[in-house]
Amino acid sequence: MRVAMYYSNRDVRLEEMDRPTIGPGEVLLKVQAAGICGSDLMEWYRRHKVPLVLGHEVAGDVVEIGEGVTTVQLGQRIAASHHVPCNTCHYCLSGHDTACETLRRTNFYPGGFAEYVRLPAINVDRGIYPLPEEMSYEEGTFAEPLGCVVRGQRLAGFQPGQNVLVIGAGIAGILHVALARALGAHRVVAVDVQPRRLEMALQFGAHAAFLATEACPSRLREVFDGLLADRVVVSTGAVGAIIQAFDCVERGGVVLLFAPTDEGVTVPVDINRLFWRTEVTVTTSYAANRSDHLEALRLISGGMVPVARMITHRLGLAESQTGFGLVAQAADSLKVILYPQR
């Protein structure tokens, strides 16, 4: 079968490898669509693992079922989780199942940028999501990224009526904008360094959008009736964005650090100014669990988050290098989807 083999962001090759074979409890998925995630471009995180096949936002058809599998049927259209938790450890039982060691070790093989992937038994048991009849494969690939956004907003205590600032209007930021608006935010503002992405943020529900170089706190007070943001989402790893977030959060508010930074980054924090007497909370989120994925699919199916309109590029597997380049440039692309069967 064909795969997109990753060596670096500038070296993604179309190669051949054996089609996976499955064992008891396992499933073979014919991948119909796979999204390129910004995390796929984290070279520092993967340089010791290359070459490898990436891709974790997948949807496709069940074409083989191993002995003992009863939860899916041949030909069924599904999305699938690449990481799944044990459901029994300290982290899982305390509601932090995405911190589970099992979740960090599990994966499907070889990766979503391939014609076929093998879903291990544990993934089949707790990481398969049937697609509604009306949902396309490309919409199904958003179960994972939107699930992560659902989890982040839940952990950060998003509520209707809040003022929300999203710093970084890439695909994750746009999903945050769209979800906050769909769930009843009072006002949503997006900030980015790219004018094109600010236009996209307005298209997907932002009440206002402006460049990161502008005086963010004063601009927010204009939009939020004299206040700063109740919830700030940092959807970029830029250090300047994190510092900007601290300047833009209202007393009693929450800053959600949603995106990873480069390796070894530290950020100076004025503890007294930011925390003392302000009751500001800084929190994080990572990945998504089963309920987050299911909620994401519900939101997509109900038309609350119009993910299909966020797709700017649709490419065949042989064009994977082009896709990685588009995501790396972060200019005209928003969401790039690969179609491994093309």
C-alpha positions as CSV (number, residue, x, y, z in Angstrom):
1,M,0.0,0.0,0.0
2,R,1.0,3.6,-0.4
3,V,2.0,5.8,2.6
4,A,3.3,9.3,3.1
5,M,6.6,8.7,5.0
6,Y,7.7,11.7,7.1
7,Y,11.4,12.5,7.4
8,S,11.0,16.2,8.1
9,N,8.6,19.0,7.3
10,R,10.4,19.5,4.0
11,D,10.8,15.8,3.2
12,V,7.6,13.8,3.0
13,R,7.9,10.9,0.5
14,L,5.3,8.7,-1.1
15,E,6.5,5.2,-0.3
16,E,5.3,1.6,-0.4
17,M,4.9,-0.7,2.6
18,D,3.0,-3.9,3.4
19,R,-0.7,-3.6,4.1
20,P,-1.2,-4.3,7.8
21,T,-2.6,-7.6,8.9
22,I,-5.0,-7.8,11.8
23,G,-5.3,-10.2,14.8
24,P,-8.1,-11.0,17.3
25,G,-10.0,-7.9,18.4
26,E,-8.5,-5.7,15.7
27,V,-9.9,-3.9,12.7
28,L,-8.5,-2.8,9.4
29,L,-9.6,0.7,8.3
30,K,-9.5,1.9,4.7
31,V,-8.6,5.5,5.2
32,Q,-10.8,7.8,3.1
33,A,-9.8,11.1,4.6
34,A,-7.1,12.3,7.0
35,G,-6.4,15.8,8.2
36,I,-3.0,17.4,8.6
37,C,-2.7,18.7,12.2
38,G,-0.3,21.5,13.2
39,S,1.2,19.0,15.7
40,D,2.3,16.9,12.7
41,L,4.8,19.6,11.9
42,M,6.5,19.5,15.4
43,E,10.0,18.5,14.1
44,W,11.6,18.7,17.5
45,Y,9.1,16.3,18.9
46,R,9.7,13.7,16.2
47,R,13.2,14.0,15.0
48,H,14.4,11.0,17.0
49,K,11.5,8.8,15.6
50,V,11.8,9.4,11.9
51,P,11.0,8.0,9.4
52,L,7.4,7.4,10.3
53,V,3.9,7.7,9.0
54,L,2.0,10.5,10.7
55,G,-1.8,11.3,10.6
56,H,-4.2,10.9,13.5
57,E,-7.3,12.7,12.2
58,V,-8.9,9.9,10.2
59,A,-12.2,8.6,8.8
60,G,-12.8,5.7,6.6
61,D,-14.4,2.3,6.1
62,V,-14.1,-0.9,8.1
63,V,-12.8,-3.5,5.6
64,E,-11.6,-6.3,7.9
65,I,-12.7,-7.4,11.3
66,G,-10.7,-9.6,13.7
67,E,-12.0,-12.5,15.7
68,G,-14.2,-11.4,18.6
69,V,-15.1,-7.9,17.3
70,T,-18.8,-7.2,17.8
71,T,-18.9,-3.4,18.1
72,V,-18.5,-2.6,14.3
73,Q,-19.6,-4.1,11.1
74,L,-17.9,-4.6,7.7
75,G,-18.4,-1.6,5.5
76,Q,-19.2,0.7,8.4
77,R,-18.1,4.3,8.1
78,I,-16.2,5.4,11.2
79,A,-13.7,7.9,12.7
80,A,-11.1,6.5,15.1
81,S,-9.0,7.6,18.0
82,H,-5.2,7.0,17.8
83,H,-4.8,7.4,21.6
84,V,-7.1,5.7,24.1
85,P,-6.9,5.5,27.9
86,C,-6.9,2.6,30.3
87,N,-10.0,3.9,32.2
88,T,-8.7,2.5,35.5
89,C,-5.6,4.4,36.6
90,H,-5.3,7.4,38.9
91,Y,-5.5,9.9,36.1
92,C,-8.5,8.3,34.4
93,L,-10.4,8.0,37.7
94,S,-9.7,11.6,38.5
95,G,-11.1,12.9,35.2
96,H,-7.7,13.5,33.6
97,D,-7.8,10.5,31.2
98,T,-5.7,12.2,28.6
99,A,-2.8,12.2,31.1
100,C,-3.1,8.4,31.2
101,E,0.1,6.4,30.5
102,T,-1.8,4.0,28.3
103,L,-3.2,6.8,26.3
104,R,0.3,8.1,25.6
105,R,1.5,4.6,24.5
106,T,-1.4,3.6,22.3
107,N,-1.6,4.3,18.6
108,F,-2.9,2.8,15.4
109,Y,-0.5,1.5,12.7
110,P,1.2,2.8,10.7
111,G,-0.5,6.2,10.8
112,G,-3.4,8.0,9.1
113,F,-1.4,9.1,6.0
114,A,-1.7,5.6,4.5
115,E,-4.2,3.7,2.5
116,Y,-5.0,1.4,5.4
117,V,-4.4,1.4,9.1
118,R,-4.7,-1.3,11.7
119,L,-6.7,-0.4,14.8
120,P,-5.5,-2.4,17.8
121,A,-8.0,-4.2,20.1
122,I,-7.9,-1.5,22.8
123,N,-8.6,1.2,20.1
124,V,-11.5,-0.9,18.7
125,D,-12.9,-1.3,22.3
126,R,-12.9,2.4,23.2
127,G,-11.9,4.5,20.2
128,I,-14.3,3.9,17.3
129,Y,-17.0,6.4,16.4
130,P,-19.7,5.6,13.8
131,L,-20.3,8.4,11.4
132,P,-23.9,9.6,11.0
133,E,-25.3,8.8,7.5
134,E,-25.3,12.5,6.5
135,M,-21.7,13.1,7.6
136,S,-18.9,13.1,5.0
137,Y,-15.6,11.4,5.7
138,E,-13.8,14.8,5.7
139,E,-16.2,16.1,8.3
140,G,-15.5,12.9,10.3
141,T,-11.8,13.8,10.4
142,F,-12.8,16.7,12.7
143,A,-13.9,14.5,15.5
144,E,-10.4,14.6,16.9
145,P,-9.5,18.3,16.5
146,L,-12.9,19.5,17.5
147,G,-12.9,17.0,20.4
148,C,-9.7,18.6,21.7
149,V,-11.4,22.0,21.5
150,V,-14.5,20.7,23.3
151,R,-12.3,19.4,26.1
152,G,-10.2,22.6,26.4
153,Q,-13.3,24.8,26.7
154,R,-14.9,22.4,29.2
155,L,-11.7,22.3,31.4
156,A,-11.4,26.1,31.2
157,G,-15.0,26.6,32.4
158,F,-16.5,28.2,29.4
159,Q,-20.1,29.4,30.0
160,P,-22.7,31.3,27.9
161,G,-22.5,35.0,28.3
162,Q,-18.7,35.2,28.7
163,N,-16.3,37.4,26.7
164,V,-13.8,35.3,24.8
165,L,-10.5,36.1,23.2
166,V,-8.8,33.6,20.9
167,I,-5.1,34.4,20.2
168,G,-4.0,32.5,17.1
169,A,-6.5,32.0,14.3
170,G,-5.2,28.8,12.7
171,I,-7.6,25.9,12.5
172,A,-7.5,25.3,16.3
173,G,-8.3,28.9,16.9
174,I,-11.0,29.0,14.4
175,L,-12.6,25.9,16.0
176,H,-12.4,27.7,19.3
177,V,-14.1,30.8,17.8
178,A,-16.9,28.7,16.2
179,L,-17.5,26.6,19.3
180,A,-17.5,29.5,21.7
181,R,-20.0,31.4,19.5
182,A,-22.2,28.3,19.0
183,L,-22.3,27.7,22.8
184,G,-23.5,31.2,23.6
185,A,-20.4,33.5,24.3
186,H,-21.4,37.1,24.7
187,R,-18.6,38.4,22.5
188,V,-15.8,36.6,20.7
189,V,-12.6,38.3,19.5
190,A,-9.8,36.8,17.4
191,V,-6.2,38.0,17.2
192,D,-3.5,36.8,14.7
193,V,-0.5,38.1,12.7
194,Q,-2.1,37.1,9.4
195,P,-4.9,39.4,8.0
196,R,-6.2,36.4,5.9
197,R,-6.8,34.4,9.1
198,L,-8.6,37.3,10.7
199,E,-11.0,37.3,7.8
200,M,-11.6,33.6,8.4
201,A,-12.2,34.2,12.1
202,L,-15.0,36.7,11.2
203,Q,-16.5,34.3,8.8
204,F,-16.8,31.6,11.5
205,G,-18.3,33.8,14.2
206,A,-15.9,36.3,15.7
207,H,-17.5,39.6,16.5
208,A,-14.2,41.4,16.0
209,A,-10.7,40.5,14.8
210,F,-7.5,42.5,14.8
211,L,-3.8,42.1,14.4
212,A,-1.6,41.0,17.3
213,T,0.5,44.1,16.8
214,E,-2.4,46.4,17.9
215,A,-3.0,47.4,21.5
216,C,-4.9,44.4,22.4
217,P,-6.2,45.4,25.9
218,S,-7.6,48.7,24.8
219,R,-9.2,47.2,21.7
220,L,-10.8,44.5,23.9
221,R,-12.2,47.1,26.2
222,E,-13.9,48.7,23.2
223,V,-15.6,45.4,22.2
224,F,-16.3,44.1,25.8
225,D,-17.9,47.2,27.2
226,G,-14.8,48.3,29.2
227,L,-13.8,44.8,30.3
228,L,-11.0,42.4,29.3
229,A,-11.7,38.8,28.4
230,D,-13.3,36.3,30.7
231,R,-11.7,33.4,28.8
232,V,-8.5,33.7,26.8
233,V,-7.4,30.8,24.5
234,V,-3.8,30.7,23.3
235,S,-3.9,28.7,20.1
236,T,-0.3,29.4,19.0
237,G,3.0,28.5,20.6
238,A,4.5,32.0,20.1
239,V,5.9,33.3,23.4
240,G,4.6,36.8,22.6
241,A,1.1,35.4,22.4
242,I,1.3,33.8,25.8
243,I,2.5,37.1,27.3
244,Q,-0.2,39.0,25.5
245,A,-2.8,36.6,27.0
246,F,-1.7,37.6,30.5
247,D,-2.3,41.2,29.6
248,C,-5.8,40.5,28.2
249,V,-7.5,38.4,30.9
250,E,-10.1,40.0,33.2
251,R,-10.0,39.6,37.0
252,G,-11.4,36.2,37.8
253,G,-10.8,35.0,34.3
254,V,-9.0,31.9,32.8
255,V,-6.2,31.6,30.3
256,L,-6.2,28.3,28.4
257,L,-2.8,27.4,27.0
258,F,-4.0,25.2,24.2
259,A,-1.0,25.0,21.8
260,P,2.5,23.6,22.4
261,T,5.6,25.9,22.1
262,D,8.9,25.1,20.6
263,E,11.2,22.9,22.7
264,G,12.4,24.3,26.0
265,V,10.5,27.5,25.9
266,T,10.0,29.4,29.2
267,V,7.8,32.4,29.9
268,P,8.5,35.1,32.6
269,V,5.5,35.8,34.8
270,D,4.9,38.7,37.1
271,I,3.2,36.7,39.9
272,N,1.9,39.8,41.8
273,R,0.5,41.5,38.8
274,L,-1.1,38.5,37.2
275,F,-2.3,36.4,40.2
276,W,-2.3,38.4,43.5
277,R,-5.8,39.8,44.1
278,T,-6.9,39.0,40.6
279,E,-8.0,35.3,41.0
280,V,-6.8,34.6,37.4
281,T,-6.4,30.9,36.5
282,V,-3.9,29.6,34.0
283,T,-4.8,26.1,32.7
284,T,-4.0,23.6,30.0
285,S,-5.7,20.8,28.1
286,Y,-4.3,17.9,26.0
287,A,-6.0,15.7,23.5
288,A,-9.6,14.4,23.9
289,N,-11.4,11.5,25.4
290,R,-14.3,9.4,24.1
291,S,-17.0,11.7,25.3
292,D,-15.2,14.7,23.8
293,H,-15.1,13.0,20.4
294,L,-18.8,12.0,20.6
295,E,-19.7,15.6,21.5
296,A,-17.7,16.9,18.6
297,L,-19.5,14.6,16.2
298,R,-22.8,15.7,17.6
299,L,-21.9,19.4,17.1
300,I,-20.8,18.7,13.5
301,S,-23.9,16.6,12.7
302,G,-26.2,19.3,14.1
303,G,-24.5,22.0,12.0
304,M,-23.4,24.0,15.1
305,V,-19.7,24.0,14.0
306,P,-19.5,24.1,10.1
307,V,-16.3,22.3,9.7
308,A,-16.6,21.5,6.0
309,R,-16.4,25.2,5.2
310,M,-13.0,25.3,7.1
311,I,-11.3,23.0,4.6
312,T,-9.3,25.1,2.2
313,H,-7.2,22.3,0.4
314,R,-8.1,18.7,-0.6
315,L,-5.1,16.7,-1.8
316,G,-4.2,13.2,-2.8
317,L,-1.7,11.1,-0.9
318,A,1.0,11.8,-3.5
319,E,0.6,15.6,-2.7
320,S,1.4,15.1,1.0
321,Q,4.5,17.3,0.8
322,T,2.5,20.1,-0.7
323,G,0.0,19.7,2.2
324,F,2.8,19.9,4.8
325,G,4.1,23.0,3.1
326,L,0.7,24.7,3.1
327,V,0.3,24.1,6.8
328,A,3.9,25.2,7.6
329,Q,3.4,28.5,5.7
330,A,0.2,29.2,7.7
331,A,-0.9,31.8,5.1
332,D,-3.7,30.9,2.7
333,S,-4.5,27.4,4.1
334,L,-6.8,26.8,7.1
335,K,-7.4,23.0,7.0
336,V,-5.7,20.6,4.6
337,I,-7.2,17.2,4.1
338,L,-5.4,14.3,2.4
339,Y,-7.3,11.5,0.6
340,P,-5.2,8.4,0.7
341,Q,-7.3,6.5,-1.9
342,R,-6.5,9.2,-4.5
